[in-house]
């Protein structure tokens, strides 16, 4: 006989119930239904979303929690009670509201999970959340002003195109070919490859970098070439040729290699918008060419203000973009700074090295270097804002803005170096002359008579002076 009879019957009964008790403590697999199934929320605002959680085996006092893919973009909280009631447990579902908050620009996913005694069960279903900036009047003014100014600059380009100079350069197009290789082959490939290195996990910023790399040369290249003593005629010819070639190379790169970047960013290639953008630039260029032929006086005036207008446009875009989009500095990281430096600075280095390797003189190599490194960031910003939807349009703009800020730094350094070297050279040359022409106070300085027609001006030596 069992010494604990009849208690052994109770013990066996409890042992049989233990597995059932353990199974009851496990959370069932849950599913969720959101209404709406996607939401867009502005920064620093929130949206309410209805959610229903389904599962068999839910118990009263189970908790409903909210998860987020990227808390820096958006987070959510249950706007109603998150504790299940007896009615919820009997019905096998829980219905409530989520308060979805917008933190910063981007995309993320919001999900739900049930919790019981430290154990959680997460639903596979999530709701996509897009965080954008609220539309403001200043944003509309900024976009419209960029469109107007870019159109005007291309009208100026059309007026400034000197076809005899272009034809003369095209007869021996060594310089322009070197510039085109740097501008439309090296720069797109370099920006594409550098984008993978700098932004391996951020396809949107990689896209902004690629778009900046495929943009044509900036109008400031002619100004810097003139200031630093480069070949201005070659620079003007290269600007004219690259402007025409940009209408073919930009769509070519965007529709070919650009598809890889668009696909990685989960953005469809905006074929129609890019085509309209190219046509929108081609029309002002044709207007400028027509003005050059039929209204030469107005065309000459447009050419006269081209350099100043290009500089003003560049400064306007940078300053207005910063004022309008102060949020952009929240995106500034060491990666953004490296990207902003990499695009123009590597372009400068490649252009000069390639030109010297092709045995071009320093003045030509300097013009090619500047033409290669300086990108038209205004066109890149306009293209990104026009072609992309929010929030990608705002996020990707940080790259051309950073590039525009970093572009003039090497040019300013070279200019300062030239000035310092020039001052030191003048000082060293003037010092011996000063010592040799020094007169004693007892011997007053006598001014030499000015030359006459019968007395030609001849150089005199220091001893004769």
Secondary structure, DSSP 8 states (H G I E B T S, - for coil): --TTTTHHHHHHHHHHHHHHHHHHHS----EEEEESSEEEEETT-EEEEEEEEE-TT--TT-EEEEEES-TTTEEEEESS--B--HHHHHHTEEEEEEEEEE-SSEEEEEEEEEEETTEEEEEEEEEEEEEE----HHHHHHHHHHHHHHHHHHHHHHHH--HHHHHHHHHTTHHHHHHHHIIIIIHHHHHHHHHHHH-TT-HHHHHHHHHHHHS-B-THHHHHHHHHT--HHHHHHHHHHHHHHHHHHHHHHHHTTHHHHHHHTT----HHHHHHHHHHHHHHHHHHHHHHHH-HHHHHHHHHTHHHHHHHHHHHHHHHHHHHTGGGGGS--HHHHHHHHHHHHHHHHHHHHHHHHTT--HHHHHHHHHHHH-B-HHHHHHHHHHHS-TTHHHHHHHHHHHHHHHHHHHHHHHHHHHHHHHHHHHHHHHHHHHHHT---TTS---------SSS------TTT-
